[in-house]
């Protein structure tokens, strides 16, 4: 009799458990959204872009784009999502509907929202051509979607009003014989650097090597621009306009004296960033040697050497053996860092001793390096 009671209790208990399980909600079916994040030219991948899926104002899933620009947002339920894609100051957005247990592949998404960019022209460097080739261009008119400012003018700052427009004169520098890359505003570099309000209109300012070096008296304006959140890109001889920012060189980078003493016109430089190495190899078939070196061959015959960098505040991107002359005129060969990014106040700076030069349209290896660093610069 006791055994029968035990069996009955067990059966009742088992029945109750089974009923409780039947009342449990079934697990939600999970969905995902996959795609690619690309540069504005709809071809070059954006690596480490921040990808967010937002539903009803709440971020539900986030990830980073991979080396080839691909991404997958997971743990989604059925519904409508806003997909936000961002790399620094560049971004795009899409609205996507997805069903239950659906692995949705969406079309590639290029960058469509740009920061306000100014490029100051130079005699030896043409970053504007790189920006143009990565797609910062109106697809209908072929006009650049950034301001190009004449940097060769050696007069005094002009007076009166100035604004964005399409001006310029026939004797201004034209990059790569592309008529779309003539200066396209009605003010010049002297106007820009002397006017803190005008400087503040830009999120990023590119200073090409070979611009006029006559306006260093306004370096405090450049320092203020960066400290207030602006991003400054400068190459080689444009170092003159960083001297107010770096001070005695102890906090950031220290320029070697005598100035413009670099003599090597190329070097096999080590790349410090693995993401950059992978991006070059996987997407463009650019071979990086086993010791992570790449040929840098866009130096002037007299270029500005950086003597040292503060590892606590500065990211160095490349390092290679170079030859330069010391104060006595003796030639010295040693390894030097060759490109840098660092934060200053609310903004940031990129500087490199090498740069683009005149060459045919399309990308060479140096252009690819600078393309990568343009997007990294905006993410400082």
Rosetta blueprint (number, residue, H / E / L):
1 X L
2 X H
3 X H
4 X H
5 X H
6 X H
7 X H
8 X H
9 X H
10 X H
11 X H
12 X H
13 X H
14 X H
15 X H
16 X H
17 X H
18 X H
19 X H
20 X H
21 X H
22 X H
23 X H
24 X L
25 X L
26 X L
27 X L
28 X L
29 X L
30 X L
31 X E
32 X E
33 X E
34 X E
35 X E
36 X E
37 X E
38 X E
39 X L
40 X L
41 X L
42 X L
43 X L
44 X L
45 X E
46 X L
47 X L
48 X L
49 X L
50 X E
51 X E
52 X E
53 X E
54 X E
55 X E
56 X L
57 X L
58 X E
59 X E
60 X E
61 X E
62 X E
63 X E
64 X E
65 X L
66 X L
67 X L
68 X L
69 X L
70 X E
71 X E
72 X E
73 X E
74 X E
75 X E
76 X E
77 X L
78 X L
79 X E
80 X E
81 X E
82 X E
83 X E
84 X E
85 X E
86 X E
87 X E
88 X L
89 X L
90 X E
91 X E
92 X E
93 X E
94 X E
95 X E
96 X E
97 X E
98 X E
99 X L
100 X L
101 X L
102 X L
103 X E
104 X E
105 X E
106 X L
107 X L
108 X L
109 X E
110 X E
111 X L
112 X L
113 X E
114 X L
115 X L
116 X L
117 X E
118 X E
119 X E
120 X E
121 X L
122 X L
123 X L
124 X L
125 X L
126 X L
127 X H
128 X H
129 X H
130 X H
131 X H
132 X H
133 X H
134 X L
135 X L
136 X L
137 X E
138 X L
139 X L
140 X L
141 X L
142 X L
143 X L
144 X E
145 X L
146 X L
147 X E
148 X E
149 X E
150 X E
151 X L
152 X L
153 X L
154 X L
155 X L
156 X L
157 X L
158 X L
159 X L
160 X L
161 X L
162 X L
163 X L
164 X L
165 X L
166 X L
167 X L
168 X L
169 X L
170 X L
171 X L
172 X L
173 X L
174 X L
175 X H
176 X H
177 X H
178 X L
179 X H
180 X H
181 X H
182 X L
183 X L
184 X L
185 X L
186 X L
187 X L
188 X E
189 X H
190 X H
191 X H
192 X H
193 X H
194 X L
195 X L
196 X H
197 X H
198 X H
199 X H
200 X L
201 X L
202 X L
203 X L
204 X E
205 X E
206 X E
207 X E
208 X L
209 X L
210 X L
211 X L
212 X L
213 X L
214 X L
215 X L
216 X H
217 X H
218 X H
219 X H
220 X H
221 X H
222 X H
223 X H
224 X H
225 X H
226 X H
227 X H
228 X L
229 X L
230 X L
231 X E
232 X E
233 X E
234 X E
235 X E
236 X H
237 X H
238 X H
239 X H
240 X H
241 X H
242 X H
243 X H
244 X H
245 X H
246 X H
247 X L
248 X L
249 X L
250 X L
251 X L
252 X L
253 X E
254 X E
255 X E
256 X L
257 X L
258 X L
259 X L
260 X L
261 X L
262 X E
263 X L
264 X L
265 X L
266 X L
267 X E
268 X E
269 X E
270 X E
271 X E
272 X L
273 X L
274 X H
275 X H
276 X H
277 X H
278 X H
279 X H
280 X H
281 X H
282 X H
283 X H
284 X H
285 X L
286 X L
287 X L
288 X L
289 X L
290 X L
291 X L
292 X L
293 X E
294 X E
295 X E
296 X E
297 X L
298 X L
299 X L
300 X L
301 X L
302 X L
303 X E
304 X L
305 X L
306 X E
307 X E
308 X E
309 X E
310 X L
311 X L
312 X L
313 X L
314 X E
315 X E
316 X E
317 X E
318 X E
319 X E
320 X E
321 X E
322 X E
323 X E
324 X E
325 X E
326 X L
327 X L
328 X L
329 X L
330 X L
331 X E
332 X E
333 X E
334 X E
335 X E
336 X E
337 X E
338 X E
339 X E
340 X E
341 X E
342 X E
343 X E
344 X E
345 X L
346 X L
347 X E
348 X E
349 X E
350 X E
351 X E
352 X E
353 X L
354 X L
355 X L
356 X L
357 X L
358 X L
359 X L
360 X L
361 X L
362 X L
363 X L
364 X L
365 X H
366 X H
367 X H
368 X H
369 X H
370 X H
371 X H
372 X H
373 X H
374 X H
375 X H
376 X H
377 X H
378 X H
379 X L
380 X L
